[in-house]
Amino acid sequence: MKPLLATALVLMVAMTPIKGAGLKEDAKSFAPFWAQFKTAVANKNSEAIAAMTKFPFDYYGKQLTKADFIKECDAIFSAKVQRCIRNAKPVKHDDRESYSAFCGTAIFGFEKGDVGYQFTDMGEND
């Protein structure tokens, strides 16, 4: 009986996720998204950026459709913002599966949804 109990205890411990392991996995899944997003921004590829965006898109409190977003893409991703995004280091939020990237007075939000990470909002960095 003792060997069976010991085996069960070892299996339970082995199957218990290590605290923090999910964060590393989460960060790994965000990294490919971030690389693709940065590339699309650098190439001014509004269609590719839109494909990585959740709609309606919250742009400083205004809800943009995909068509509106594509029209505004040049304004959203000015040359200054493009340079910033190239070097930005997104920050993970502990309370949910989301990241923020800061560019001057703007904050860019990214959240994990059913289809992976998406660009979800942009607003004032207060």
Order of alpha helices (4+ residues) and beta strands (2+ residues): alpha-alpha-alpha-beta-beta-alpha-alpha-beta-beta-beta-beta
